[in-house]
Amino acid sequence: MRKGNRLQTKLLQFSYDHPKLEKEMKKLRISADELCKTLDNLPSKAFKAQKNKKN
């Protein structure tokens, strides 16, 4: 499951509600996509806790 899915959904809904802001929303969507990719690549808290127990 993607972590940034909620952020992308909210941005998409806002862009539908405010079509005059399409140019600015496009920039925000690109930034949100980059943020989501970064968050997806981060290990989960459970994985970190499990790793710390082993050390």
All heavy atoms as atom14 arrays in JSON, in Angstrom:
{
  "sequence": "MRKGNRLQTKLLQFSYDHPKLEKEMKKLRISADELCKTLDNLPSKAFKAQKNKKN",
  "atom14_mask": [
    [1, 1, 1, 1, 1, 1, 1, 1, 0, 0, 0, 0, 0, 0],
    [1, 1, 1, 1, 1, 1, 1, 1, 1, 1, 1, 0, 0, 0],
    [1, 1, 1, 1, 1, 1, 1, 1, 1, 0, 0, 0, 0, 0],
    [1, 1, 1, 1, 0, 0, 0, 0, 0, 0, 0, 0, 0, 0],
    [1, 1, 1, 1, 1, 1, 1, 1, 0, 0, 0, 0, 0, 0],
    [1, 1, 1, 1, 1, 1, 1, 1, 1, 1, 1, 0, 0, 0],
    [1, 1, 1, 1, 1, 1, 1, 1, 0, 0, 0, 0, 0, 0],
    [1, 1, 1, 1, 1, 1, 1, 1, 1, 0, 0, 0, 0, 0],
    [1, 1, 1, 1, 1, 1, 1, 0, 0, 0, 0, 0, 0, 0],
    [1, 1, 1, 1, 1, 1, 1, 1, 1, 0, 0, 0, 0, 0],
    [1, 1, 1, 1, 1, 1, 1, 1, 0, 0, 0, 0, 0, 0],
    [1, 1, 1, 1, 1, 1, 1, 1, 0, 0, 0, 0, 0, 0],
    [1, 1, 1, 1, 1, 1, 1, 1, 1, 0, 0, 0, 0, 0],
    [1, 1, 1, 1, 1, 1, 1, 1, 1, 1, 1, 0, 0, 0],
    [1, 1, 1, 1, 1, 1, 0, 0, 0, 0, 0, 0, 0, 0],
    [1, 1, 1, 1, 1, 1, 1, 1, 1, 1, 1, 1, 0, 0],
    [1, 1, 1, 1, 1, 1, 1, 1, 0, 0, 0, 0, 0, 0],
    [1, 1, 1, 1, 1, 1, 1, 1, 1, 1, 0, 0, 0, 0],
    [1, 1, 1, 1, 1, 1, 1, 0, 0, 0, 0, 0, 0, 0],
    [1, 1, 1, 1, 1, 1, 1, 1, 1, 0, 0, 0, 0, 0],
    [1, 1, 1, 1, 1, 1, 1, 1, 0, 0, 0, 0, 0, 0],
    [1, 1, 1, 1, 1, 1, 1, 1, 1, 0, 0, 0, 0, 0],
    [1, 1, 1, 1, 1, 1, 1, 1, 1, 0, 0, 0, 0, 0],
    [1, 1, 1, 1, 1, 1, 1, 1, 1, 0, 0, 0, 0, 0],
    [1, 1, 1, 1, 1, 1, 1, 1, 0, 0, 0, 0, 0, 0],
    [1, 1, 1, 1, 1, 1, 1, 1, 1, 0, 0, 0, 0, 0],
    [1, 1, 1, 1, 1, 1, 1, 1, 1, 0, 0, 0, 0, 0],
    [1, 1, 1, 1, 1, 1, 1, 1, 0, 0, 0, 0, 0, 0],
    [1, 1, 1, 1, 1, 1, 1, 1, 1, 1, 1, 0, 0, 0],
    [1, 1, 1, 1, 1, 1, 1, 1, 0, 0, 0, 0, 0, 0],
    [1, 1, 1, 1, 1, 1, 0, 0, 0, 0, 0, 0, 0, 0],
    [1, 1, 1, 1, 1, 0, 0, 0, 0, 0, 0, 0, 0, 0],
    [1, 1, 1, 1, 1, 1, 1, 1, 0, 0, 0, 0, 0, 0],
    [1, 1, 1, 1, 1, 1, 1, 1, 1, 0, 0, 0, 0, 0],
    [1, 1, 1, 1, 1, 1, 1, 1, 0, 0, 0, 0, 0, 0],
    [1, 1, 1, 1, 1, 1, 0, 0, 0, 0, 0, 0, 0, 0],
    [1, 1, 1, 1, 1, 1, 1, 1, 1, 0, 0, 0, 0, 0],
    [1, 1, 1, 1, 1, 1, 1, 0, 0, 0, 0, 0, 0, 0],
    [1, 1, 1, 1, 1, 1, 1, 1, 0, 0, 0, 0, 0, 0],
    [1, 1, 1, 1, 1, 1, 1, 1, 0, 0, 0, 0, 0, 0],
    [1, 1, 1, 1, 1, 1, 1, 1, 0, 0, 0, 0, 0, 0],
    [1, 1, 1, 1, 1, 1, 1, 1, 0, 0, 0, 0, 0, 0],
    [1, 1, 1, 1, 1, 1, 1, 0, 0, 0, 0, 0, 0, 0],
    [1, 1, 1, 1, 1, 1, 0, 0, 0, 0, 0, 0, 0, 0],
    [1, 1, 1, 1, 1, 1, 1, 1, 1, 0, 0, 0, 0, 0],
    [1, 1, 1, 1, 1, 0, 0, 0, 0, 0, 0, 0, 0, 0],
    [1, 1, 1, 1, 1, 1, 1, 1, 1, 1, 1, 0, 0, 0],
    [1, 1, 1, 1, 1, 1, 1, 1, 1, 0, 0, 0, 0, 0],
    [1, 1, 1, 1, 1, 0, 0, 0, 0, 0, 0, 0, 0, 0],
    [1, 1, 1, 1, 1, 1, 1, 1, 1, 0, 0, 0, 0, 0],
    [1, 1, 1, 1, 1, 1, 1, 1, 1, 0, 0, 0, 0, 0],
    [1, 1, 1, 1, 1, 1, 1, 1, 0, 0, 0, 0, 0, 0],
    [1, 1, 1, 1, 1, 1, 1, 1, 1, 0, 0, 0, 0, 0],
    [1, 1, 1, 1, 1, 1, 1, 1, 1, 0, 0, 0, 0, 0],
    [1, 1, 1, 1, 1, 1, 1, 1, 0, 0, 0, 0, 0, 0]
  ],
  "atom14_positions": [
    [[0.85, -1.18, 0.0], [0.0, 0.0, 0.0], [0.89, 1.24, 0.0], [1.85, 1.33, 0.74], [-0.89, -0.02, 1.23], [-1.84, 1.13, 1.28], [-2.96, 0.9, 2.67], [-3.89, 2.35, 2.5], [0.0, 0.0, 0.0], [0.0, 0.0, 0.0], [0.0, 0.0, 0.0], [0.0, 0.0, 0.0], [0.0, 0.0, 0.0], [0.0, 0.0, 0.0]],
    [[0.53, 2.17, -0.81], [1.34, 3.38, -0.91], [1.01, 4.35, 0.21], [-0.14, 4.54, 0.57], [1.08, 4.04, -2.25], [1.6, 3.18, -3.39], [1.41, 3.83, -4.7], [2.12, 5.09, -4.72], [2.0, 5.98, -5.68], [1.21, 5.74, -6.67], [2.66, 7.11, -5.64], [0.0, 0.0, 0.0], [0.0, 0.0, 0.0], [0.0, 0.0, 0.0]],
    [[2.04, 4.96, 0.76], [1.86, 5.87, 1.88], [1.29, 7.22, 1.45], [0.58, 7.85, 2.2], [3.19, 6.09, 2.58], [3.75, 4.86, 3.21], [5.08, 5.13, 3.83], [5.69, 3.87, 4.39], [6.98, 4.08, 4.97], [0.0, 0.0, 0.0], [0.0, 0.0, 0.0], [0.0, 0.0, 0.0], [0.0, 0.0, 0.0], [0.0, 0.0, 0.0]],
    [[1.62, 7.68, 0.26], [1.21, 9.0, -0.18], [-0.11, 9.04, -0.93], [-0.49, 10.06, -1.46], [0.0, 0.0, 0.0], [0.0, 0.0, 0.0], [0.0, 0.0, 0.0], [0.0, 0.0, 0.0], [0.0, 0.0, 0.0], [0.0, 0.0, 0.0], [0.0, 0.0, 0.0], [0.0, 0.0, 0.0], [0.0, 0.0, 0.0], [0.0, 0.0, 0.0]],
    [[-0.81, 7.94, -0.96], [-2.03, 7.85, -1.73], [-3.07, 8.89, -1.28], [-3.76, 9.47, -2.1], [-2.6, 6.45, -1.63], [-3.52, 6.11, -2.76], [-3.61, 6.84, -3.74], [-4.22, 5.01, -2.64], [0.0, 0.0, 0.0], [0.0, 0.0, 0.0], [0.0, 0.0, 0.0], [0.0, 0.0, 0.0], [0.0, 0.0, 0.0], [0.0, 0.0, 0.0]],
    [[-3.2, 9.12, 0.01], [-4.17, 10.07, 0.53], [-3.84, 11.49, 0.07], [-4.73, 12.25, -0.31], [-4.19, 10.01, 2.05], [-5.24, 10.91, 2.66], [-5.21, 10.89, 4.16], [-5.41, 9.54, 4.67], [-5.14, 9.17, 5.9], [-4.65, 10.02, 6.75], [-5.34, 7.94, 6.28], [0.0, 0.0, 0.0], [0.0, 0.0, 0.0], [0.0, 0.0, 0.0]],
    [[-2.57, 11.83, 0.08], [-2.14, 13.16, -0.36], [-2.48, 13.37, -1.83], [-3.02, 14.41, -2.2], [-0.64, 13.31, -0.13], [0.01, 14.6, -0.61], [-0.55, 15.8, 0.13], [1.51, 14.52, -0.45], [0.0, 0.0, 0.0], [0.0, 0.0, 0.0], [0.0, 0.0, 0.0], [0.0, 0.0, 0.0], [0.0, 0.0, 0.0], [0.0, 0.0, 0.0]],
    [[-2.19, 12.4, -2.65], [-2.49, 12.52, -4.08], [-3.98, 12.62, -4.33], [-4.42, 13.39, -5.18], [-1.91, 11.33, -4.83], [-0.41, 11.36, -4.9], [0.14, 10.11, -5.54], [-0.39, 9.02, -5.36], [1.22, 10.27, -6.28], [0.0, 0.0, 0.0], [0.0, 0.0, 0.0], [0.0, 0.0, 0.0], [0.0, 0.0, 0.0], [0.0, 0.0, 0.0]],
    [[-4.78, 11.88, -3.58], [-6.23, 11.91, -3.74], [-6.79, 13.29, -3.4], [-7.63, 13.82, -4.12], [-6.89, 10.85, -2.85], [-6.33, 9.58, -3.15], [-8.38, 10.81, -3.06], [0.0, 0.0, 0.0], [0.0, 0.0, 0.0], [0.0, 0.0, 0.0], [0.0, 0.0, 0.0], [0.0, 0.0, 0.0], [0.0, 0.0, 0.0], [0.0, 0.0, 0.0]],
    [[-6.32, 13.86, -2.3], [-6.79, 15.18, -1.9], [-6.4, 16.26, -2.91], [-7.19, 17.14, -3.23], [-6.24, 15.56, -0.52], [-6.74, 14.7, 0.6], [-8.21, 14.9, 0.83], [-8.65, 14.07, 2.01], [-10.07, 14.19, 2.26], [0.0, 0.0, 0.0], [0.0, 0.0, 0.0], [0.0, 0.0, 0.0], [0.0, 0.0, 0.0], [0.0, 0.0, 0.0]],
    [[-5.18, 16.18, -3.44], [-4.75, 17.14, -4.45], [-5.57, 17.01, -5.72], [-5.94, 18.02, -6.34], [-3.27, 16.96, -4.77], [-2.3, 17.54, -3.77], [-0.88, 17.12, -4.13], [-2.39, 19.04, -3.73], [0.0, 0.0, 0.0], [0.0, 0.0, 0.0], [0.0, 0.0, 0.0], [0.0, 0.0, 0.0], [0.0, 0.0, 0.0], [0.0, 0.0, 0.0]],
    [[-5.87, 15.8, -6.1], [-6.67, 15.58, -7.3], [-8.08, 16.14, -7.13], [-8.6, 16.82, -8.02], [-6.73, 14.09, -7.62], [-7.43, 13.7, -8.9], [-6.71, 14.3, -10.11], [-7.5, 12.2, -9.02], [0.0, 0.0, 0.0], [0.0, 0.0, 0.0], [0.0, 0.0, 0.0], [0.0, 0.0, 0.0], [0.0, 0.0, 0.0], [0.0, 0.0, 0.0]],
    [[-8.69, 15.9, -5.98], [-10.03, 16.42, -5.72], [-10.03, 17.94, -5.72], [-10.93, 18.57, -6.27], [-10.56, 15.88, -4.39], [-11.98, 16.32, -4.1], [-12.96, 15.84, -5.15], [-12.91, 14.69, -5.57], [-13.84, 16.71, -5.59], [0.0, 0.0, 0.0], [0.0, 0.0, 0.0], [0.0, 0.0, 0.0], [0.0, 0.0, 0.0], [0.0, 0.0, 0.0]],
    [[-9.02, 18.55, -5.11], [-8.93, 20.01, -5.08], [-8.79, 20.57, -6.49], [-9.39, 21.6, -6.81], [-7.73, 20.44, -4.22], [-7.65, 21.92, -4.03], [-8.4, 22.54, -3.04], [-6.83, 22.71, -4.83], [-8.33, 23.91, -2.86], [-6.76, 24.07, -4.66], [-7.51, 24.68, -3.66], [0.0, 0.0, 0.0], [0.0, 0.0, 0.0], [0.0, 0.0, 0.0]],
    [[-8.02, 19.91, -7.34], [-7.84, 20.4, -8.71], [-9.15, 20.31, -9.5], [-9.41, 21.16, -10.35], [-6.73, 19.66, -9.42], [-7.08, 18.32, -9.62], [0.0, 0.0, 0.0], [0.0, 0.0, 0.0], [0.0, 0.0, 0.0], [0.0, 0.0, 0.0], [0.0, 0.0, 0.0], [0.0, 0.0, 0.0], [0.0, 0.0, 0.0], [0.0, 0.0, 0.0]],
    [[-9.98, 19.31, -9.21], [-11.29, 19.23, -9.87], [-12.21, 20.34, -9.39], [-12.99, 20.89, -10.15], [-11.96, 17.89, -9.6], [-11.35, 16.72, -10.33], [-11.31, 15.47, -9.75], [-10.83, 16.86, -11.62], [-10.76, 14.38, -10.42], [-10.28, 15.79, -12.29], [-10.25, 14.56, -11.69], [-9.7, 13.5, -12.35], [0.0, 0.0, 0.0], [0.0, 0.0, 0.0]],
    [[-12.12, 20.66, -8.11], [-12.97, 21.7, -7.54], [-12.57, 23.11, -7.99], [-13.39, 24.01, -8.01], [-12.95, 21.65, -6.0], [-13.6, 20.37, -5.47], [-14.36, 19.74, -6.23], [-13.32, 20.01, -4.32], [0.0, 0.0, 0.0], [0.0, 0.0, 0.0], [0.0, 0.0, 0.0], [0.0, 0.0, 0.0], [0.0, 0.0, 0.0], [0.0, 0.0, 0.0]],
    [[-11.3, 23.29, -8.32], [-10.78, 24.62, -8.69], [-10.01, 24.54, -10.01], [-8.78, 24.6, -10.03], [-9.85, 25.14, -7.58], [-10.5, 25.17, -6.23], [-11.39, 26.14, -5.85], [-10.42, 24.3, -5.18], [-11.82, 25.9, -4.63], [-11.24, 24.79, -4.19], [0.0, 0.0, 0.0], [0.0, 0.0, 0.0], [0.0, 0.0, 0.0], [0.0, 0.0, 0.0]],
    [[-10.73, 24.46, -11.12], [-10.06, 24.27, -12.42], [-9.21, 25.46, -12.86], [-8.3, 25.31, -13.67], [-11.21, 24.02, -13.39], [-12.42, 24.56, -12.74], [-12.17, 24.47, -11.26], [0.0, 0.0, 0.0], [0.0, 0.0, 0.0], [0.0, 0.0, 0.0], [0.0, 0.0, 0.0], [0.0, 0.0, 0.0], [0.0, 0.0, 0.0], [0.0, 0.0, 0.0]],
    [[-9.47, 26.64, -12.33], [-8.7, 27.82, -12.73], [-7.26, 27.77, -12.19], [-6.4, 28.49, -12.66], [-9.38, 29.1, -12.26], [-10.68, 29.37, -12.99], [-11.3, 30.67, -12.55], [-12.59, 30.92, -13.28], [-13.23, 32.17, -12.87], [0.0, 0.0, 0.0], [0.0, 0.0, 0.0], [0.0, 0.0, 0.0], [0.0, 0.0, 0.0], [0.0, 0.0, 0.0]],
    [[-7.03, 26.94, -11.22], [-5.7, 26.83, -10.61], [-4.91, 25.66, -11.2], [-3.96, 25.18, -10.58], [-5.84, 26.64, -9.1], [-6.52, 27.76, -8.34], [-6.72, 27.37, -6.89], [-5.72, 29.04, -8.44], [0.0, 0.0, 0.0], [0.0, 0.0, 0.0], [0.0, 0.0, 0.0], [0.0, 0.0, 0.0], [0.0, 0.0, 0.0], [0.0, 0.0, 0.0]],
    [[-5.25, 25.23, -12.4], [-4.63, 24.04, -12.98], [-3.12, 24.15, -13.1], [-2.4, 23.21, -12.82], [-5.24, 23.76, -14.36], [-4.7, 22.53, -15.03], [-4.94, 21.26, -14.24], [-5.97, 21.14, -13.56], [-4.06, 20.39, -14.28], [0.0, 0.0, 0.0], [0.0, 0.0, 0.0], [0.0, 0.0, 0.0], [0.0, 0.0, 0.0], [0.0, 0.0, 0.0]],
    [[-2.62, 25.3, -13.5], [-1.17, 25.47, -13.69], [-0.42, 25.28, -12.36], [0.59, 24.58, -12.3], [-0.88, 26.85, -14.27], [0.52, 27.05, -14.73], [0.66, 28.39, -15.4], [2.04, 28.58, -15.97], [2.17, 29.88, -16.65], [0.0, 0.0, 0.0], [0.0, 0.0, 0.0], [0.0, 0.0, 0.0], [0.0, 0.0, 0.0], [0.0, 0.0, 0.0]],
    [[-0.93, 25.88, -11.31], [-0.29, 25.75, -10.0], [-0.45, 24.34, -9.44], [0.45, 23.79, -8.8], [-0.86, 26.77, -9.01], [-0.48, 28.2, -9.3], [-1.3, 28.84, -10.41], [-2.31, 28.24, -10.84], [-0.93, 29.92, -10.86], [0.0, 0.0, 0.0], [0.0, 0.0, 0.0], [0.0, 0.0, 0.0], [0.0, 0.0, 0.0], [0.0, 0.0, 0.0]],
    [[-1.62, 23.74, -9.69], [-1.87, 22.4, -9.18], [-0.96, 21.37, -9.86], [-0.57, 20.39, -9.24], [-3.34, 22.01, -9.39], [-4.31, 22.76, -8.51], [-3.93, 22.65, -6.76], [-4.09, 20.91, -6.48], [0.0, 0.0, 0.0], [0.0, 0.0, 0.0], [0.0, 0.0, 0.0], [0.0, 0.0, 0.0], [0.0, 0.0, 0.0], [0.0, 0.0, 0.0]],
    [[-0.61, 21.61, -11.11], [0.29, 20.69, -11.8], [1.64, 20.64, -11.1], [2.22, 19.58, -10.91], [0.46, 21.12, -13.25], [1.26, 20.17, -14.08], [1.29, 20.6, -15.53], [2.08, 19.6, -16.35], [2.1, 19.97, -17.77], [0.0, 0.0, 0.0], [0.0, 0.0, 0.0], [0.0, 0.0, 0.0], [0.0, 0.0, 0.0], [0.0, 0.0, 0.0]],
    [[2.13, 21.82, -10.67], [3.4, 21.88, -9.94], [3.3, 21.13, -8.61], [4.22, 20.41, -8.21], [3.81, 23.33, -9.7], [4.17, 24.08, -10.96], [4.47, 25.52, -10.63], [4.65, 26.35, -11.88], [4.86, 27.77, -11.57], [0.0, 0.0, 0.0], [0.0, 0.0, 0.0], [0.0, 0.0, 0.0], [0.0, 0.0, 0.0], [0.0, 0.0, 0.0]],
    [[2.17, 21.31, -7.92], [1.97, 20.64, -6.64], [1.88, 19.12, -6.82], [2.41, 18.37, -6.0], [0.69, 21.14, -5.96], [0.79, 22.46, -5.24], [-0.58, 22.88, -4.74], [1.76, 22.38, -4.09], [0.0, 0.0, 0.0], [0.0, 0.0, 0.0], [0.0, 0.0, 0.0], [0.0, 0.0, 0.0], [0.0, 0.0, 0.0], [0.0, 0.0, 0.0]],
    [[1.22, 18.67, -7.87], [1.1, 17.24, -8.1], [2.46, 16.61, -8.37], [2.75, 15.51, -7.89], [0.15, 16.96, -9.27], [-1.27, 16.77, -8.81], [-2.17, 16.32, -9.93], [-2.98, 17.46, -10.29], [-3.01, 18.07, -11.48], [-2.28, 17.6, -12.45], [-3.76, 19.11, -11.69], [0.0, 0.0, 0.0], [0.0, 0.0, 0.0], [0.0, 0.0, 0.0]],
    [[3.31, 17.32, -9.11], [4.66, 16.8, -9.38], [5.43, 16.68, -8.07], [6.08, 15.67, -7.81], [5.39, 17.71, -10.39], [4.75, 17.57, -11.76], [6.87, 17.36, -10.46], [5.24, 18.59, -12.77], [0.0, 0.0, 0.0], [0.0, 0.0, 0.0], [0.0, 0.0, 0.0], [0.0, 0.0, 0.0], [0.0, 0.0, 0.0], [0.0, 0.0, 0.0]],
    [[5.33, 17.7, -7.22], [6.02, 17.66, -5.93], [5.45, 16.54, -5.05], [6.2, 15.86, -4.35], [5.87, 19.0, -5.21], [6.49, 20.02, -5.95], [0.0, 0.0, 0.0], [0.0, 0.0, 0.0], [0.0, 0.0, 0.0], [0.0, 0.0, 0.0], [0.0, 0.0, 0.0], [0.0, 0.0, 0.0], [0.0, 0.0, 0.0], [0.0, 0.0, 0.0]],
    [[4.14, 16.38, -5.08], [3.51, 15.33, -4.27], [3.94, 13.95, -4.75], [4.17, 13.05, -3.94], [2.0, 15.47, -4.33], [0.0, 0.0, 0.0], [0.0, 0.0, 0.0], [0.0, 0.0, 0.0], [0.0, 0.0, 0.0], [0.0, 0.0, 0.0], [0.0, 0.0, 0.0], [0.0, 0.0, 0.0], [0.0, 0.0, 0.0], [0.0, 0.0, 0.0]],
    [[4.05, 13.77, -6.06], [4.5, 12.49, -6.59], [5.92, 12.17, -6.13], [6.22, 11.05, -5.75], [4.45, 12.47, -8.12], [3.03, 12.44, -8.65], [2.11, 12.05, -7.89], [2.84, 12.8, -9.84], [0.0, 0.0, 0.0], [0.0, 0.0, 0.0], [0.0, 0.0, 0.0], [0.0, 0.0, 0.0], [0.0, 0.0, 0.0], [0.0, 0.0, 0.0]],
    [[6.79, 13.19, -6.14], [8.16, 12.98, -5.68], [8.19, 12.64, -4.19], [8.93, 11.77, -3.75], [9.0, 14.23, -5.95], [9.26, 14.47, -7.43], [9.94, 15.8, -7.69], [10.24, 16.53, -6.74], [10.17, 16.1, -8.88], [0.0, 0.0, 0.0], [0.0, 0.0, 0.0], [0.0, 0.0, 0.0], [0.0, 0.0, 0.0], [0.0, 0.0, 0.0]],
    [[7.35, 13.33, -3.42], [7.26, 13.06, -1.98], [6.75, 11.65, -1.73], [7.29, 10.93, -0.87], [6.34, 14.08, -1.31], [6.08, 13.89, 0.18], [7.37, 14.03, 0.97], [5.04, 14.87, 0.67], [0.0, 0.0, 0.0], [0.0, 0.0, 0.0], [0.0, 0.0, 0.0], [0.0, 0.0, 0.0], [0.0, 0.0, 0.0], [0.0, 0.0, 0.0]],
    [[5.76, 11.22, -2.49], [5.23, 9.87, -2.32], [6.27, 8.81, -2.65], [6.36, 7.79, -1.96], [3.99, 9.68, -3.2], [2.6, 10.65, -2.63], [0.0, 0.0, 0.0], [0.0, 0.0, 0.0], [0.0, 0.0, 0.0], [0.0, 0.0, 0.0], [0.0, 0.0, 0.0], [0.0, 0.0, 0.0], [0.0, 0.0, 0.0], [0.0, 0.0, 0.0]],
    [[7.04, 9.04, -3.68], [8.1, 8.09, -4.03], [9.12, 7.99, -2.9], [9.59, 6.91, -2.56], [8.79, 8.51, -5.32], [7.94, 8.29, -6.55], [8.65, 8.79, -7.79], [7.76, 8.72, -9.0], [8.4, 9.3, -10.19], [0.0, 0.0, 0.0], [0.0, 0.0, 0.0], [0.0, 0.0, 0.0], [0.0, 0.0, 0.0], [0.0, 0.0, 0.0]],
    [[9.46, 9.15, -2.32], [10.42, 9.16, -1.21], [9.86, 8.41, -0.01], [10.55, 7.6, 0.62], [10.76, 10.61, -0.82], [11.26, 11.3, -1.96], [11.78, 10.65, 0.3], [0.0, 0.0, 0.0], [0.0, 0.0, 0.0], [0.0, 0.0, 0.0], [0.0, 0.0, 0.0], [0.0, 0.0, 0.0], [0.0, 0.0, 0.0], [0.0, 0.0, 0.0]],
    [[8.58, 8.67, 0.32], [7.96, 7.99, 1.45], [7.83, 6.5, 1.22], [7.99, 5.7, 2.15], [6.58, 8.6, 1.73], [6.57, 10.01, 2.28], [5.15, 10.52, 2.4], [7.27, 10.09, 3.63], [0.0, 0.0, 0.0], [0.0, 0.0, 0.0], [0.0, 0.0, 0.0], [0.0, 0.0, 0.0], [0.0, 0.0, 0.0], [0.0, 0.0, 0.0]],
    [[7.55, 6.09, -0.01], [7.45, 4.67, -0.31], [8.78, 3.96, -0.16], [8.83, 2.78, 0.17], [6.92, 4.45, -1.73], [5.45, 4.76, -1.85], [4.77, 4.78, -0.81], [4.98, 4.98, -2.99], [0.0, 0.0, 0.0], [0.0, 0.0, 0.0], [0.0, 0.0, 0.0], [0.0, 0.0, 0.0], [0.0, 0.0, 0.0], [0.0, 0.0, 0.0]],
    [[9.87, 4.68, -0.38], [11.19, 4.07, -0.28], [11.72, 4.01, 1.15], [12.69, 3.33, 1.41], [12.19, 4.82, -1.17], [11.91, 4.59, -2.64], [11.39, 3.55, -3.02], [12.25, 5.55, -3.46], [0.0, 0.0, 0.0], [0.0, 0.0, 0.0], [0.0, 0.0, 0.0], [0.0, 0.0, 0.0], [0.0, 0.0, 0.0], [0.0, 0.0, 0.0]],
    [[11.1, 4.72, 2.06], [11.52, 4.67, 3.46], [11.05, 3.37, 4.1], [9.94, 2.92, 3.84], [10.91, 5.85, 4.24], [11.46, 7.23, 3.93], [10.68, 8.27, 4.73], [12.92, 7.33, 4.26], [0.0, 0.0, 0.0], [0.0, 0.0, 0.0], [0.0, 0.0, 0.0], [0.0, 0.0, 0.0], [0.0, 0.0, 0.0], [0.0, 0.0, 0.0]],
    [[11.87, 2.77, 4.94], [11.43, 1.56, 5.63], [10.36, 1.89, 6.67], [10.32, 2.99, 7.21], [12.7, 1.03, 6.28], [13.63, 2.17, 6.34], [13.24, 3.12, 5.24], [0.0, 0.0, 0.0], [0.0, 0.0, 0.0], [0.0, 0.0, 0.0], [0.0, 0.0, 0.0], [0.0, 0.0, 0.0], [0.0, 0.0, 0.0], [0.0, 0.0, 0.0]],
    [[9.51, 0.93, 6.95], [8.44, 1.15, 7.91], [9.0, 1.18, 9.34], [10.09, 0.71, 9.61], [7.39, 0.06, 7.8], [7.94, -1.17, 8.2], [0.0, 0.0, 0.0], [0.0, 0.0, 0.0], [0.0, 0.0, 0.0], [0.0, 0.0, 0.0], [0.0, 0.0, 0.0], [0.0, 0.0, 0.0], [0.0, 0.0, 0.0], [0.0, 0.0, 0.0]],
    [[8.19, 1.69, 10.27], [8.6, 1.76, 11.67], [8.77, 0.36, 12.25], [9.66, 0.13, 13.05], [7.56, 2.54, 12.49], [7.55, 4.01, 12.21], [6.54, 4.71, 13.09], [6.49, 6.2, 12.8], [5.49, 6.88, 13.63], [0.0, 0.0, 0.0], [0.0, 0.0, 0.0], [0.0, 0.0, 0.0], [0.0, 0.0, 0.0], [0.0, 0.0, 0.0]],
    [[7.93, -0.56, 11.85], [8.02, -1.94, 12.35], [9.34, -2.57, 11.92], [9.98, -3.27, 12.69], [6.85, -2.76, 11.85], [0.0, 0.0, 0.0], [0.0, 0.0, 0.0], [0.0, 0.0, 0.0], [0.0, 0.0, 0.0], [0.0, 0.0, 0.0], [0.0, 0.0, 0.0], [0.0, 0.0, 0.0], [0.0, 0.0, 0.0], [0.0, 0.0, 0.0]],
    [[9.74, -2.3, 10.69], [11.0, -2.83, 10.2], [12.17, -2.25, 10.98], [13.09, -2.96, 11.36], [11.16, -2.53, 8.71], [12.46, -3.01, 8.13], [12.67, -4.35, 7.9], [13.47, -2.11, 7.81], [13.87, -4.8, 7.35], [14.67, -2.54, 7.29], [14.86, -3.9, 7.07], [0.0, 0.0, 0.0], [0.0, 0.0, 0.0], [0.0, 0.0, 0.0]],
    [[12.14, -0.95, 11.28], [13.19, -0.31, 12.05], [13.25, -0.88, 13.46], [14.33, -1.15, 13.99], [12.98, 1.2, 12.11], [13.29, 1.92, 10.83], [13.09, 3.41, 11.01], [13.34, 4.17, 9.73], [13.09, 5.61, 9.89], [0.0, 0.0, 0.0], [0.0, 0.0, 0.0], [0.0, 0.0, 0.0], [0.0, 0.0, 0.0], [0.0, 0.0, 0.0]],
    [[12.09, -1.08, 14.08], [12.06, -1.62, 15.44], [12.61, -3.04, 15.47], [13.35, -3.4, 16.39], [10.63, -1.59, 15.97], [0.0, 0.0, 0.0], [0.0, 0.0, 0.0], [0.0, 0.0, 0.0], [0.0, 0.0, 0.0], [0.0, 0.0, 0.0], [0.0, 0.0, 0.0], [0.0, 0.0, 0.0], [0.0, 0.0, 0.0], [0.0, 0.0, 0.0]],
    [[12.27, -3.82, 14.48], [12.74, -5.2, 14.41], [14.26, -5.22, 14.2], [14.96, -6.02, 14.79], [12.04, -5.92, 13.27], [12.25, -7.4, 13.23], [11.47, -8.02, 12.09], [11.42, -7.48, 10.99], [10.84, -9.15, 12.37], [0.0, 0.0, 0.0], [0.0, 0.0, 0.0], [0.0, 0.0, 0.0], [0.0, 0.0, 0.0], [0.0, 0.0, 0.0]],
    [[14.76, -4.32, 13.39], [16.18, -4.24, 13.13], [16.94, -3.82, 14.39], [18.01, -4.35, 14.68], [16.43, -3.25, 11.99], [17.86, -3.23, 11.51], [18.01, -2.29, 10.32], [19.44, -2.22, 9.88], [19.63, -1.26, 8.78], [0.0, 0.0, 0.0], [0.0, 0.0, 0.0], [0.0, 0.0, 0.0], [0.0, 0.0, 0.0], [0.0, 0.0, 0.0]],
    [[16.37, -2.88, 15.15], [17.02, -2.41, 16.38], [17.06, -3.51, 17.44], [17.99, -3.56, 18.25], [16.3, -1.18, 16.92], [16.6, 0.05, 16.1], [17.59, 0.1, 15.39], [15.71, 1.03, 16.16], [0.0, 0.0, 0.0], [0.0, 0.0, 0.0], [0.0, 0.0, 0.0], [0.0, 0.0, 0.0], [0.0, 0.0, 0.0], [0.0, 0.0, 0.0]],
    [[16.06, -4.39, 17.48], [16.05, -5.48, 18.46], [17.18, -6.47, 18.19], [17.74, -7.04, 19.12], [14.72, -6.22, 18.41], [13.59, -5.48, 19.09], [12.33, -6.31, 19.07], [11.19, -5.58, 19.73], [9.95, -6.39, 19.72], [0.0, 0.0, 0.0], [0.0, 0.0, 0.0], [0.0, 0.0, 0.0], [0.0, 0.0, 0.0], [0.0, 0.0, 0.0]],
    [[17.49, -6.67, 16.93], [18.54, -7.61, 16.57], [19.92, -7.1, 16.99], [20.79, -7.86, 17.3], [18.54, -7.9, 15.07], [17.36, -8.72, 14.64], [17.42, -9.0, 13.16], [16.21, -9.81, 12.73], [16.24, -10.08, 11.27], [0.0, 0.0, 0.0], [0.0, 0.0, 0.0], [0.0, 0.0, 0.0], [0.0, 0.0, 0.0], [0.0, 0.0, 0.0]],
    [[20.11, -5.78, 16.96], [21.42, -5.2, 17.29], [21.62, -5.13, 18.75], [21.51, -5.1, 19.69], [21.56, -3.8, 16.69], [21.67, -3.89, 15.17], [22.09, -4.89, 14.66], [21.28, -2.85, 14.51], [0.0, 0.0, 0.0], [0.0, 0.0, 0.0], [0.0, 0.0, 0.0], [0.0, 0.0, 0.0], [0.0, 0.0, 0.0], [0.0, 0.0, 0.0]]
  ]
}
